[in-house]
Amino acid sequence: AVGAESLFDPYCGTGTSLVEGMIRGLNVAGTDLNPLARLIAQAKISRPDPDQLDEQIAKFRRFASRSKLARLSSAFSVAGIKRLDFWFKPSVIEKLSRIREFIGGIKNDQVRLFFQVAFSETVRESSNTRNHEFKLYRYDADALRLFRPRVFEIMMSKLARNRDGLRKFLEAMRGTDNSLSAKVYDFNTACGAPPELVPPASVDIVVTSPPYGDSHTTVAYGQYSRLS
C-alpha cells in the first residue's frame, strides 16, 4: 500500500515475520536462498480464494479415495535427486507421483502454491528419512521394514491443517488494506539488496537473524530440505 510503513527481513526463512507484518498493516519483503523456505514463505503471504481452494481440496479428497487411479501421464523424476528408490519405497514413489500430477493440473497459481507446500511436507514424512533428524539419515533396515507411510492421508492432514491456518490468517487480515505489498526474493543479501527491488531509505524496520550453516551445531538447511 502506498504510504504504509515497510518491513524487510533478510534471511526470512519461512516468512513468519512477513505474516506478522502484514497483519499489522505493513508492506513486507523478505529474501532467502533456500528454495523450500521461499516456497513456504510465499504461500504464507498469499491469500487464495477460499472457495476455489475448498473446491480443489474436495476434488483431491475424491481423487485420493479412488481405489483405482488412472495411468500416469508422465514418469516421476526429480532433477538433482538420484536413487529415488533409496529414499522412497516404490509404492510411495507411485503415490507421490500421482499427487504431483494432480497438483500440476491446478490452474490457479495461489491454490497450486498452497498444495505444493502441503506436498513438500508430505514428501518429507513419506520418505525413508528419519524425521526427527535435521540432516538426511535413512532408516535402518529393521525400521524400514515396518515403515508404511499412508501418503494420501498425510497429504490430506497437511491440507486440513494449512487450511485452518489460512482461515486464521484471513480473519487476522480482515480490515487491513488489500493493496499491501508482500514480496519474497531469492537474492543473497550479504551482497546487498538490489536497489530496484528494495530502494534505499524505503524500509522502516529490518528484522534479521544469522543464516544457518551445515555444521554439527545447526540445522543442515540445504540438506534437510533437499527431498522436499
MIGUVEX-526374 format. One record per residue: residue number from 1; residue in three letters; x, y, z of N, C-alpha, C, O in turn; chain. Coordinates in steps of 0.05 Angstrom, whole numbers, plus 5000, padded with zeros to 4 digits. Layout:
<NUM, ala, <X, Y, Z>, <X, Y, Z>, <X, Y, Z>, <X, Y, Z>, A>
...
***
This chain:
<1, ala, <5017, 4977, 5000>, <5000, 5000, 5000>, <5018, 5025, 5000>, <5037, 5026, 5015>, A>
<2, val, <5012, 5044, 4983>, <5027, 5069, 4982>, <5025, 5084, 5008>, <5002, 5089, 5018>, A>
<3, gly, <5047, 5091, 5019>, <5047, 5106, 5045>, <5049, 5089, 5069>, <5054, 5100, 5091>, A>
<4, ala, <5045, 5063, 5067>, <5047, 5045, 5090>, <5076, 5041, 5098>, <5094, 5043, 5080>, A>
<5, glu, <5081, 5036, 5123>, <5108, 5031, 5132>, <5117, 5003, 5121>, <5100, 4987, 5115>, A>
<6, ser, <5143, 4999, 5120>, <5153, 4975, 5107>, <5172, 4959, 5126>, <5187, 4971, 5141>, A>
<7, leu, <5170, 4933, 5124>, <5187, 4914, 5139>, <5203, 4898, 5119>, <5192, 4888, 5099>, A>
<8, phe, <5229, 4895, 5124>, <5246, 4879, 5107>, <5260, 4858, 5124>, <5272, 4865, 5144>, A>
<9, asp, <5259, 4832, 5115>, <5271, 4811, 5130>, <5291, 4796, 5113>, <5282, 4778, 5098>, A>
<10, pro, <5317, 4802, 5114>, <5336, 4785, 5101>, <5337, 4759, 5116>, <5333, 4758, 5140>, A>
<11, tyr, <5343, 4737, 5102>, <5343, 4710, 5114>, <5316, 4705, 5127>, <5314, 4697, 5150>, A>
<12, cys, <5294, 4709, 5111>, <5267, 4709, 5122>, <5257, 4681, 5129>, <5237, 4678, 5142>, A>
<13, gly, <5272, 4660, 5120>, <5262, 4633, 5126>, <5235, 4628, 5115>, <5230, 4634, 5092>, A>
<14, thr, <5217, 4617, 5131>, <5190, 4611, 5122>, <5170, 4634, 5126>, <5146, 4629, 5123>, A>
<15, gly, <5180, 4657, 5132>, <5163, 4681, 5129>, <5145, 4689, 5153>, <5126, 4703, 5149>, A>
<16, thr, <5151, 4679, 5177>, <5135, 4686, 5200>, <5134, 4716, 5204>, <5112, 4728, 5209>, A>
<17, ser, <5157, 4730, 5202>, <5157, 4759, 5206>, <5141, 4773, 5184>, <5129, 4794, 5190>, A>
<18, leu, <5141, 4762, 5160>, <5125, 4775, 5139>, <5095, 4774, 5145>, <5081, 4793, 5141>, A>
<19, val, <5087, 4751, 5154>, <5059, 4747, 5161>, <5051, 4767, 5184>, <5030, 4780, 5182>, A>
<20, glu, <5067, 4768, 5204>, <5061, 4786, 5227>, <5062, 4815, 5218>, <5045, 4831, 5227>, A>
<21, gly, <5079, 4822, 5199>, <5079, 4849, 5189>, <5054, 4856, 5173>, <5043, 4878, 5176>, A>
<22, met, <5045, 4837, 5156>, <5021, 4842, 5141>, <4997, 4846, 5159>, <4980, 4863, 5155>, A>
<23, ile, <4995, 4830, 5180>, <4973, 4832, 5199>, <4972, 4859, 5212>, <4951, 4870, 5219>, A>
<24, arg, <4996, 4872, 5214>, <4998, 4898, 5227>, <4997, 4921, 5206>, <5004, 4944, 5212>, A>
<25, gly, <4990, 4914, 5182>, <4986, 4935, 5161>, <5011, 4945, 5148>, <5012, 4967, 5139>, A>
<26, leu, <5033, 4929, 5148>, <5058, 4937, 5137>, <5062, 4925, 5109>, <5053, 4902, 5104>, A>
<27, asn, <5075, 4940, 5091>, <5086, 4928, 5067>, <5109, 4910, 5076>, <5125, 4919, 5093>, A>
<28, val, <5112, 4886, 5065>, <5133, 4868, 5074>, <5149, 4857, 5050>, <5138, 4854, 5028>, A>
<29, ala, <5174, 4852, 5055>, <5191, 4839, 5035>, <5212, 4822, 5050>, <5222, 4830, 5071>, A>
<30, gly, <5218, 4799, 5039>, <5238, 4781, 5051>, <5254, 4768, 5030>, <5245, 4766, 5006>, A>
<31, thr, <5277, 4757, 5037>, <5293, 4742, 5018>, <5306, 4719, 5032>, <5313, 4720, 5056>, A>
<32, asp, <5310, 4697, 5017>, <5323, 4674, 5028>, <5334, 4657, 5005>, <5321, 4655, 4984>, A>
<33, leu, <5358, 4646, 5009>, <5370, 4630, 4987>, <5358, 4602, 4985>, <5360, 4589, 4965>, A>
<34, asn, <5345, 4592, 5007>, <5334, 4565, 5007>, <5308, 4564, 4992>, <5289, 4578, 5000>, A>
<35, pro, <5305, 4548, 4971>, <5281, 4548, 4955>, <5256, 4537, 4970>, <5234, 4546, 4965>, A>
<36, leu, <5260, 4519, 4988>, <5237, 4509, 5004>, <5227, 4530, 5023>, <5203, 4534, 5026>, A>
<37, ala, <5246, 4545, 5035>, <5238, 4567, 5053>, <5222, 4588, 5037>, <5201, 4597, 5047>, A>
<38, arg, <5231, 4594, 5013>, <5217, 4614, 4997>, <5189, 4604, 4989>, <5170, 4619, 4989>, A>
<39, leu, <5187, 4578, 4982>, <5161, 4567, 4975>, <5141, 4570, 4998>, <5119, 4579, 4993>, A>
<40, ile, <5150, 4563, 5022>, <5132, 4565, 5045>, <5125, 4594, 5051>, <5102, 4601, 5057>, A>
<41, ala, <5146, 4611, 5050>, <5141, 4640, 5056>, <5121, 4652, 5037>, <5103, 4667, 5044>, A>
<42, gln, <5125, 4646, 5011>, <5107, 4657, 4991>, <5079, 4647, 4995>, <5060, 4663, 4991>, A>
<43, ala, <5076, 4622, 5002>, <5049, 4611, 5007>, <5036, 4625, 5032>, <5012, 4630, 5032>, A>
<44, lys, <5052, 4630, 5052>, <5041, 4642, 5077>, <5032, 4671, 5073>, <5014, 4680, 5087>, A>
<45, ile, <5044, 4685, 5054>, <5035, 4713, 5049>, <5015, 4715, 5027>, <5005, 4737, 5020>, A>
<46, ser, <5007, 4692, 5015>, <4987, 4692, 4994>, <4960, 4689, 5006>, <4956, 4679, 5028>, A>
<47, arg, <4940, 4699, 4991>, <4912, 4697, 5001>, <4895, 4685, 4979>, <4880, 4700, 4965>, A>
<48, pro, <4896, 4658, 4975>, <4880, 4646, 4954>, <4850, 4648, 4961>, <4842, 4650, 4984>, A>
<49, asp, <4834, 4648, 4940>, <4805, 4650, 4944>, <4796, 4625, 4959>, <4800, 4603, 4949>, A>
<50, pro, <4783, 4628, 4982>, <4775, 4604, 4998>, <4757, 4585, 4983>, <4760, 4561, 4986>, A>
<51, asp, <4739, 4595, 4967>, <4720, 4578, 4952>, <4735, 4561, 4932>, <4730, 4537, 4929>, A>
<52, gln, <4753, 4574, 4917>, <4769, 4558, 4897>, <4787, 4538, 4911>, <4790, 4515, 4901>, A>
<53, leu, <4798, 4545, 4933>, <4815, 4527, 4948>, <4799, 4503, 4958>, <4807, 4480, 4955>, A>
<54, asp, <4776, 4508, 4971>, <4760, 4487, 4982>, <4750, 4468, 4959>, <4747, 4444, 4964>, A>
<55, glu, <4745, 4480, 4936>, <4736, 4463, 4913>, <4758, 4443, 4906>, <4753, 4420, 4900>, A>
<56, gln, <4783, 4453, 4905>, <4806, 4435, 4898>, <4812, 4415, 4920>, <4819, 4392, 4914>, A>
<57, ile, <4808, 4422, 4945>, <4812, 4403, 4967>, <4792, 4381, 4965>, <4798, 4358, 4969>, A>
<58, ala, <4767, 4388, 4960>, <4746, 4368, 4957>, <4752, 4350, 4933>, <4747, 4326, 4934>, A>
<59, lys, <4761, 4362, 4911>, <4768, 4347, 4888>, <4791, 4327, 4894>, <4791, 4304, 4885>, A>
<60, phe, <4811, 4337, 4909>, <4833, 4319, 4917>, <4824, 4296, 4935>, <4833, 4274, 4932>, A>
<61, arg, <4805, 4302, 4953>, <4795, 4281, 4970>, <4782, 4259, 4954>, <4786, 4236, 4960>, A>
<62, arg, <4766, 4266, 4934>, <4754, 4246, 4917>, <4776, 4231, 4901>, <4774, 4207, 4898>, A>
<63, phe, <4795, 4245, 4892>, <4818, 4233, 4877>, <4832, 4213, 4894>, <4839, 4191, 4885>, A>
<64, ala, <4837, 4220, 4919>, <4853, 4203, 4937>, <4837, 4178, 4946>, <4849, 4157, 4952>, A>
<65, ser, <4810, 4180, 4945>, <4794, 4158, 4955>, <4788, 4137, 4934>, <4778, 4115, 4941>, A>
<66, arg, <4795, 4142, 4909>, <4791, 4122, 4889>, <4809, 4098, 4893>, <4832, 4101, 4899>, A>
<67, ser, <4797, 4075, 4889>, <4813, 4051, 4892>, <4830, 4045, 4868>, <4852, 4033, 4870>, A>
<68, lys, <4821, 4054, 4845>, <4836, 4050, 4820>, <4840, 4077, 4807>, <4821, 4091, 4800>, A>
<69, leu, <4865, 4085, 4804>, <4871, 4111, 4793>, <4881, 4108, 4764>, <4892, 4088, 4756>, A>
<70, ala, <4876, 4129, 4748>, <4883, 4128, 4720>, <4914, 4126, 4717>, <4929, 4134, 4736>, A>
<71, arg, <4922, 4116, 4695>, <4951, 4114, 4690>, <4964, 4141, 4689>, <4952, 4161, 4679>, A>
<72, leu, <4988, 4143, 4700>, <5003, 4168, 4700>, <5009, 4177, 4672>, <5015, 4161, 4654>, A>
<73, ser, <5007, 4204, 4667>, <5013, 4214, 4641>, <5043, 4220, 4638>, <5052, 4225, 4615>, A>
<74, ser, <5058, 4220, 4660>, <5087, 4225, 4658>, <5101, 4210, 4680>, <5089, 4204, 4701>, A>
<75, ala, <5126, 4203, 4676>, <5142, 4189, 4696>, <5151, 4208, 4718>, <5153, 4232, 4714>, A>
<76, phe, <5155, 4197, 4741>, <5163, 4213, 4764>, <5194, 4215, 4765>, <5207, 4195, 4768>, A>
<77, ser, <5204, 4239, 4763>, <5233, 4243, 4766>, <5237, 4271, 4778>, <5220, 4289, 4776>, A>
<78, val, <5259, 4274, 4792>, <5265, 4299, 4805>, <5294, 4307, 4797>, <5312, 4292, 4802>, A>
<79, ala, <5297, 4331, 4785>, <5323, 4340, 4777>, <5342, 4342, 4802>, <5334, 4354, 4822>, A>
<80, gly, <5365, 4330, 4800>, <5385, 4332, 4821>, <5382, 4311, 4843>, <5399, 4309, 4861>, A>
<81, ile, <5361, 4295, 4842>, <5357, 4274, 4862>, <5361, 4247, 4849>, <5346, 4238, 4832>, A>
<82, lys, <5383, 4233, 4857>, <5388, 4207, 4846>, <5379, 4186, 4866>, <5376, 4191, 4890>, A>
<83, arg, <5375, 4162, 4856>, <5368, 4139, 4873>, <5342, 4144, 4889>, <5342, 4143, 4914>, A>
<84, leu, <5321, 4151, 4875>, <5296, 4155, 4889>, <5287, 4131, 4905>, <5275, 4133, 4926>, A>
<85, asp, <5294, 4107, 4895>, <5286, 4082, 4909>, <5302, 4078, 4935>, <5295, 4061, 4951>, A>
<86, phe, <5324, 4093, 4938>, <5338, 4093, 4964>, <5323, 4109, 4985>, <5321, 4101, 5008>, A>
<87, trp, <5312, 4132, 4976>, <5299, 4150, 4995>, <5269, 4145, 4998>, <5256, 4154, 5017>, A>
<88, phe, <5257, 4130, 4978>, <5228, 4125, 4979>, <5222, 4096, 4971>, <5236, 4085, 4953>, A>
<89, lys, <5203, 4085, 4984>, <5193, 4058, 4975>, <5179, 4061, 4948>, <5167, 4082, 4943>, A>
<90, pro, <5179, 4040, 4932>, <5166, 4041, 4906>, <5137, 4050, 4907>, <5128, 4066, 4890>, A>
<91, ser, <5122, 4039, 4926>, <5093, 4046, 4928>, <5090, 4076, 4935>, <5071, 4088, 4927>, A>
<92, val, <5109, 4086, 4951>, <5108, 4115, 4958>, <5114, 4132, 4934>, <5101, 4153, 4930>, A>
<93, ile, <5134, 4124, 4918>, <5141, 4139, 4894>, <5116, 4141, 4876>, <5110, 4162, 4864>, A>
<94, glu, <5102, 4119, 4873>, <5078, 4118, 4856>, <5057, 4137, 4867>, <5045, 4152, 4851>, A>
<95, lys, <5052, 4137, 4892>, <5031, 4155, 4904>, <5039, 4184, 4902>, <5023, 4201, 4896>, A>
<96, leu, <5065, 4189, 4908>, <5074, 4217, 4907>, <5073, 4228, 4878>, <5066, 4251, 4873>, A>
<97, ser, <5079, 4211, 4859>, <5078, 4219, 4831>, <5049, 4225, 4823>, <5044, 4244, 4807>, A>
<98, arg, <5030, 4211, 4833>, <5002, 4216, 4827>, <4993, 4243, 4839>, <4979, 4259, 4827>, A>
<99, ile, <5002, 4248, 4864>, <4995, 4273, 4876>, <5008, 4296, 4861>, <4995, 4317, 4856>, A>
<100, arg, <5033, 4293, 4853>, <5046, 4314, 4838>, <5032, 4320, 4812>, <5029, 4343, 4804>, A>
<101, glu, <5023, 4299, 4799>, <5008, 4303, 4774>, <4982, 4318, 4779>, <4974, 4335, 4763>, A>
<102, phe, <4968, 4311, 4801>, <4944, 4326, 4808>, <4949, 4355, 4812>, <4935, 4372, 4802>, A>
<103, ile, <4971, 4361, 4827>, <4978, 4389, 4833>, <4984, 4404, 4807>, <4977, 4427, 4804>, A>
<104, gly, <4998, 4391, 4789>, <5005, 4403, 4763>, <4981, 4411, 4747>, <4983, 4429, 4730>, A>
<105, gly, <4958, 4399, 4752>, <4933, 4406, 4738>, <4918, 4428, 4750>, <4897, 4436, 4739>, A>
<106, ile, <4926, 4439, 4773>, <4912, 4462, 4785>, <4919, 4487, 4771>, <4943, 4494, 4768>, A>
<107, lys, <4900, 4501, 4761>, <4905, 4525, 4744>, <4911, 4550, 4760>, <4928, 4566, 4752>, A>
<108, asn, <4898, 4554, 4782>, <4902, 4578, 4798>, <4929, 4577, 4812>, <4935, 4558, 4827>, A>
<109, asp, <4945, 4597, 4808>, <4973, 4598, 4819>, <4973, 4596, 4849>, <4989, 4581, 4860>, A>
<110, gln, <4956, 4611, 4863>, <4957, 4612, 4892>, <4947, 4586, 4904>, <4958, 4577, 4924>, A>
<111, val, <4927, 4574, 4892>, <4916, 4549, 4901>, <4937, 4527, 4897>, <4942, 4510, 4914>, A>
<112, arg, <4950, 4528, 4874>, <4971, 4508, 4868>, <4994, 4511, 4888>, <5005, 4491, 4897>, A>
<113, leu, <5002, 4535, 4894>, <5023, 4540, 4914>, <5015, 4529, 4941>, <5032, 4517, 4955>, A>
<114, phe, <4990, 4532, 4949>, <4980, 4521, 4974>, <4984, 4491, 4975>, <4993, 4480, 4995>, A>
<115, phe, <4977, 4477, 4953>, <4981, 4448, 4951>, <5010, 4440, 4951>, <5017, 4420, 4963>, A>
<116, gln, <5027, 4456, 4938>, <5055, 4449, 4936>, <5068, 4449, 4964>, <5085, 4432, 4969>, A>
<117, val, <5060, 4467, 4981>, <5072, 4468, 5008>, <5064, 4443, 5024>, <5080, 4431, 5037>, A>
<118, ala, <5038, 4435, 5022>, <5029, 4411, 5035>, <5044, 4387, 5024>, <5050, 4368, 5038>, A>
<119, phe, <5048, 4387, 4998>, <5062, 4365, 4984>, <5091, 4363, 4994>, <5101, 4341, 4998>, A>
<120, ser, <5104, 4386, 4997>, <5132, 4385, 5005>, <5135, 4371, 5032>, <5155, 4356, 5037>, A>
<121, glu, <5117, 4376, 5050>, <5118, 4363, 5077>, <5110, 4334, 5075>, <5121, 4317, 5090>, A>
<122, thr, <5091, 4328, 5057>, <5084, 4300, 5053>, <5107, 4284, 5042>, <5111, 4261, 5050>, A>
<123, val, <5122, 4296, 5024>, <5146, 4283, 5013>, <5166, 4276, 5036>, <5176, 4254, 5037>, A>
<124, arg, <5170, 4295, 5053>, <5189, 4291, 5075>, <5180, 4268, 5093>, <5195, 4251, 5100>, A>
<125, glu, <5154, 4269, 5101>, <5144, 4249, 5120>, <5140, 4221, 5108>, <5139, 4201, 5122>, A>
<126, ser, <5139, 4220, 5081>, <5135, 4195, 5067>, <5162, 4182, 5059>, <5163, 4159, 5050>, A>
<127, ser, <5183, 4197, 5063>, <5210, 4188, 5054>, <5221, 4168, 5075>, <5211, 4166, 5097>, A>
<128, asn, <5243, 4155, 5067>, <5256, 4136, 5084>, <5275, 4150, 5104>, <5293, 4138, 5115>, A>
<129, thr, <5272, 4176, 5106>, <5288, 4193, 5124>, <5278, 4193, 5152>, <5254, 4195, 5157>, A>
<130, arg, <5296, 4190, 5171>, <5288, 4193, 5199>, <5279, 4221, 5205>, <5295, 4240, 5205>, A>
<131, asn, <5253, 4225, 5210>, <5242, 4252, 5211>, <5249, 4268, 5235>, <5245, 4292, 5236>, A>
<132, his, <5261, 4255, 5256>, <5269, 4271, 5279>, <5296, 4283, 5276>, <5306, 4296, 5294>, A>
<133, glu, <5309, 4278, 5253>, <5336, 4288, 5248>, <5334, 4315, 5233>, <5314, 4321, 5221>, A>
<134, phe, <5356, 4330, 5234>, <5358, 4355, 5219>, <5377, 4351, 5195>, <5384, 4371, 5181>, A>
<135, lys, <5385, 4327, 5190>, <5401, 4321, 5166>, <5389, 4296, 5154>, <5371, 4283, 5166>, A>
<136, leu, <5397, 4288, 5129>, <5386, 4265, 5116>, <5399, 4240, 5126>, <5422, 4234, 5120>, A>
<137, tyr, <5384, 4225, 5141>, <5393, 4198, 5151>, <5371, 4178, 5144>, <5348, 4182, 5152>, A>
<138, arg, <5378, 4157, 5131>, <5358, 4136, 5123>, <5352, 4118, 5147>, <5370, 4113, 5164>, A>
<139, tyr, <5327, 4109, 5149>, <5320, 4090, 5170>, <5338, 4065, 5167>, <5347, 4058, 5145>, A>
<140, asp, <5344, 4052, 5190>, <5359, 4027, 5188>, <5340, 4005, 5177>, <5316, 4009, 5174>, A>
<141, ala, <5351, 3982, 5171>, <5336, 3961, 5157>, <5312, 3952, 5172>, <5290, 3948, 5161>, A>
<142, asp, <5314, 3949, 5199>, <5292, 3939, 5215>, <5269, 3960, 5215>, <5246, 3952, 5212>, A>
<143, ala, <5276, 3985, 5219>, <5255, 4006, 5219>, <5242, 4009, 5192>, <5218, 4014, 5189>, A>
<144, leu, <5258, 4005, 5171>, <5248, 4009, 5144>, <5228, 3987, 5137>, <5208, 3993, 5122>, A>
<145, arg, <5232, 3964, 5147>, <5212, 3942, 5141>, <5185, 3948, 5153>, <5165, 3940, 5142>, A>
<146, leu, <5185, 3963, 5175>, <5159, 3969, 5188>, <5147, 3996, 5179>, <5125, 4003, 5186>, A>
<147, phe, <5162, 4010, 5163>, <5154, 4037, 5154>, <5135, 4035, 5130>, <5143, 4027, 5108>, A>
<148, arg, <5110, 4042, 5135>, <5089, 4041, 5114>, <5073, 4067, 5114>, <5051, 4068, 5124>, A>
<149, pro, <5084, 4088, 5103>, <5070, 4114, 5104>, <5045, 4114, 5088>, <5044, 4104, 5066>, A>
<150, arg, <5024, 4126, 5100>, <4998, 4129, 5086>, <4998, 4156, 5072>, <4990, 4176, 5083>, A>
<151, val, <5008, 4156, 5048>, <5015, 4181, 5034>, <4991, 4199, 5030>, <4993, 4223, 5036>, A>
<152, phe, <4970, 4188, 5020>, <4946, 4205, 5014>, <4935, 4217, 5040>, <4926, 4240, 5041>, A>
<153, glu, <4935, 4200, 5062>, <4925, 4210, 5087>, <4943, 4232, 5099>, <4933, 4252, 5110>, A>
<154, ile, <4969, 4229, 5095>, <4987, 4250, 5104>, <4981, 4276, 5089>, <4980, 4298, 5101>, A>
<155, met, <4978, 4275, 5063>, <4973, 4298, 5047>, <4947, 4311, 5055>, <4945, 4336, 5058>, A>
<156, met, <4926, 4296, 5060>, <4900, 4307, 5069>, <4903, 4321, 5096>, <4891, 4342, 5100>, A>
<157, ser, <4919, 4309, 5114>, <4922, 4322, 5140>, <4936, 4348, 5138>, <4930, 4367, 5153>, A>
<158, lys, <4956, 4350, 5120>, <4971, 4375, 5116>, <4952, 4396, 5104>, <4953, 4420, 5112>, A>
<159, leu, <4936, 4388, 5085>, <4918, 4407, 5072>, <4898, 4418, 5093>, <4892, 4442, 5094>, A>
<160, ala, <4887, 4400, 5110>, <4868, 4408, 5130>, <4880, 4427, 5150>, <4869, 4448, 5157>, A>
<161, arg, <4904, 4421, 5160>, <4918, 4438, 5179>, <4924, 4465, 5167>, <4919, 4486, 5180>, A>
<162, asn, <4934, 4466, 5143>, <4942, 4491, 5130>, <4917, 4507, 5123>, <4918, 4532, 5123>, A>
<163, arg, <4895, 4493, 5116>, <4870, 4508, 5110>, <4860, 4522, 5135>, <4850, 4545, 5133>, A>
<164, asp, <4863, 4510, 5158>, <4855, 4523, 5183>, <4874, 4547, 5188>, <4864, 4568, 5198>, A>
<165, gly, <4899, 4544, 5182>, <4918, 4566, 5186>, <4911, 4589, 5167>, <4913, 4613, 5175>, A>
<166, leu, <4903, 4583, 5143>, <4895, 4604, 5124>, <4870, 4619, 5135>, <4868, 4643, 5132>, A>
<167, arg, <4851, 4604, 5146>, <4827, 4616, 5157>, <4834, 4636, 5179>, <4823, 4658, 5179>, A>
<168, lys, <4852, 4628, 5196>, <4860, 4646, 5218>, <4875, 4671, 5207>, <4871, 4693, 5217>, A>
<169, phe, <4891, 4667, 5186>, <4906, 4689, 5174>, <4886, 4709, 5161>, <4889, 4733, 5165>, A>
<170, leu, <4867, 4699, 5146>, <4848, 4716, 5133>, <4831, 4731, 5153>, <4824, 4755, 5149>, A>
<171, glu, <4824, 4718, 5176>, <4810, 4732, 5197>, <4827, 4754, 5209>, <4817, 4776, 5214>, A>
<172, ala, <4852, 4749, 5213>, <4870, 4769, 5224>, <4875, 4792, 5205>, <4880, 4815, 5213>, A>
<173, met, <4873, 4787, 5179>, <4877, 4807, 5158>, <4852, 4823, 5153>, <4853, 4843, 5138>, A>
<174, arg, <4829, 4816, 5164>, <4804, 4830, 5159>, <4807, 4859, 5168>, <4814, 4865, 5191>, A>
<175, gly, <4800, 4877, 5150>, <4801, 4905, 5156>, <4828, 4918, 5148>, <4830, 4943, 5150>, A>
<176, thr, <4848, 4902, 5140>, <4873, 4914, 5131>, <4871, 4921, 5101>, <4853, 4912, 5087>, A>
<177, asp, <4890, 4937, 5092>, <4890, 4946, 5065>, <4897, 4923, 5046>, <4918, 4911, 5048>, A>
<178, asn, <4879, 4918, 5027>, <4884, 4896, 5008>, <4906, 4902, 4988>, <4916, 4884, 4974>, A>
<179, ser, <4915, 4927, 4987>, <4936, 4934, 4968>, <4964, 4932, 4981>, <4984, 4940, 4968>, A>
<180, leu, <4966, 4921, 5005>, <4992, 4917, 5017>, <5011, 4901, 4999>, <5002, 4882, 4986>, A>
<181, ser, <5036, 4909, 4998>, <5056, 4895, 4982>, <5069, 4874, 4998>, <5078, 4879, 5021>, A>
<182, ala, <5071, 4849, 4987>, <5084, 4827, 5001>, <5101, 4812, 4981>, <5090, 4800, 4962>, A>
<183, lys, <5127, 4812, 4984>, <5145, 4800, 4964>, <5165, 4782, 4978>, <5174, 4787, 5000>, A>
<184, val, <5173, 4761, 4963>, <5194, 4743, 4972>, <5214, 4741, 4949>, <5207, 4735, 4927>, A>
<185, tyr, <5240, 4745, 4956>, <5261, 4745, 4936>, <5282, 4724, 4942>, <5281, 4712, 4963>, A>
<186, asp, <5299, 4719, 4922>, <5320, 4699, 4926>, <5348, 4709, 4924>, <5367, 4694, 4921>, A>
<187, phe, <5352, 4736, 4926>, <5379, 4746, 4924>, <5394, 4742, 4950>, <5382, 4739, 4972>, A>
<188, asn, <5421, 4743, 4948>, <5438, 4740, 4971>, <5443, 4767, 4984>, <5458, 4783, 4975>, A>
<189, thr, <5429, 4771, 5007>, <5430, 4798, 5019>, <5458, 4804, 5031>, <5463, 4828, 5036>, A>
<190, ala, <5475, 4785, 5034>, <5502, 4791, 5043>, <5517, 4808, 5022>, <5536, 4822, 5029>, A>
<191, cys, <5508, 4808, 4998>, <5520, 4824, 4976>, <5505, 4850, 4972>, <5512, 4866, 4955>, A>
<192, gly, <5484, 4854, 4988>, <5469, 4879, 4985>, <5443, 4875, 4970>, <5442, 4860, 4950>, A>
<193, ala, <5421, 4887, 4980>, <5395, 4885, 4967>, <5395, 4901, 4942>, <5403, 4924, 4942>, A>
<194, pro, <5386, 4890, 4919>, <5384, 4905, 4894>, <5366, 4930, 4898>, <5343, 4927, 4906>, A>
<195, pro, <5376, 4953, 4891>, <5361, 4978, 4896>, <5335, 4979, 4880>, <5317, 4993, 4889>, A>
<196, glu, <5334, 4965, 4858>, <5309, 4966, 4843>, <5287, 4950, 4856>, <5263, 4953, 4850>, A>
<197, leu, <5294, 4932, 4874>, <5275, 4916, 4889>, <5270, 4927, 4917>, <5247, 4928, 4926>, A>
<198, val, <5291, 4935, 4930>, <5289, 4948, 4957>, <5303, 4974, 4955>, <5327, 4976, 4961>, A>
<199, pro, <5289, 4995, 4948>, <5302, 5022, 4944>, <5315, 5032, 4970>, <5305, 5026, 4991>, A>
<200, pro, <5337, 5046, 4967>, <5350, 5058, 4991>, <5330, 5076, 5006>, <5314, 5090, 4995>, A>
<201, ala, <5332, 5074, 5033>, <5315, 5090, 5051>, <5285, 5084, 5048>, <5268, 5101, 5056>, A>
<202, ser, <5278, 5060, 5038>, <5250, 5054, 5034>, <5239, 5037, 5056>, <5215, 5032, 5058>, A>
<203, val, <5256, 5027, 5074>, <5249, 5008, 5095>, <5248, 5021, 5122>, <5266, 5036, 5129>, A>
<204, asp, <5227, 5016, 5138>, <5224, 5028, 5164>, <5236, 5010, 5186>, <5245, 5020, 5207>, A>
<205, ile, <5236, 4983, 5182>, <5247, 4965, 5202>, <5259, 4941, 5188>, <5247, 4930, 5169>, A>
<206, val, <5282, 4932, 5197>, <5295, 4908, 5187>, <5295, 4887, 5209>, <5304, 4893, 5231>, A>
<207, val, <5285, 4864, 5203>, <5285, 4841, 5222>, <5303, 4820, 5210>, <5300, 4812, 5187>, A>
<208, thr, <5322, 4810, 5226>, <5341, 4790, 5214>, <5353, 4773, 5236>, <5351, 4779, 5260>, A>
<209, ser, <5364, 4751, 5228>, <5379, 4733, 5245>, <5401, 4720, 5228>, <5398, 4719, 5204>, A>
<210, pro, <5422, 4709, 5241>, <5443, 4697, 5225>, <5432, 4673, 5209>, <5415, 4659, 5218>, A>
<211, pro, <5443, 4669, 5184>, <5435, 4646, 5169>, <5446, 4620, 5181>, <5466, 4621, 5195>, A>
<212, tyr, <5432, 4598, 5176>, <5440, 4572, 5187>, <5463, 4560, 5170>, <5463, 4564, 5146>, A>
<213, gly, <5480, 4546, 5183>, <5502, 4532, 5169>, <5499, 4502, 5169>, <5481, 4492, 5183>, A>
<214, asp, <5515, 4488, 5155>, <5514, 4459, 5154>, <5536, 4448, 5173>, <5555, 4435, 5163>, A>
<215, ser, <5533, 4452, 5198>, <5553, 4441, 5217>, <5538, 4424, 5237>, <5513, 4421, 5237>, A>
<216, his, <5553, 4412, 5255>, <5540, 4394, 5275>, <5524, 4409, 5295>, <5509, 4397, 5311>, A>
<217, thr, <5526, 4435, 5296>, <5512, 4451, 5316>, <5487, 4464, 5305>, <5471, 4476, 5321>, A>
<218, thr, <5482, 4463, 5279>, <5459, 4476, 5268>, <5445, 4458, 5248>, <5455, 4437, 5240>, A>
<219, val, <5421, 4466, 5240>, <5406, 4451, 5220>, <5421, 4453, 5193>, <5429, 4474, 5185>, A>
<220, ala, <5424, 4430, 5181>, <5436, 4429, 5154>, <5414, 4437, 5134>, <5401, 4421, 5122>, A>
<221, tyr, <5410, 4463, 5132>, <5387, 4475, 5119>, <5383, 4465, 5091>, <5361, 4456, 5083>, A>
<222, gly, <5404, 4465, 5075>, <5401, 4456, 5047>, <5396, 4426, 5045>, <5379, 4418, 5030>, A>
<223, gln, <5411, 4411, 5061>, <5408, 4382, 5060>, <5380, 4373, 5071>, <5367, 4356, 5060>, A>
<224, tyr, <5372, 4386, 5093>, <5347, 4379, 5106>, <5323, 4382, 5086>, <5305, 4366, 5087>, A>
<225, ser, <5324, 4402, 5069>, <5301, 4408, 5052>, <5305, 4397, 5024>, <5289, 4403, 5006>, A>
<226, arg, <5326, 4381, 5019>, <5333, 4373, 4992>, <5310, 4357, 4979>, <5302, 4362, 4957>, A>
<227, leu, <5300, 4336, 4993>, <5279, 4320, 4982>, <5253, 4335, 4980>, <5239, 4333, 4959>, A>
<228, ser, <5247, 4351, 5000>, <5222, 4366, 5000>, <5223, 4387, 4978>, <5203, 4402, 4974>, A>
***
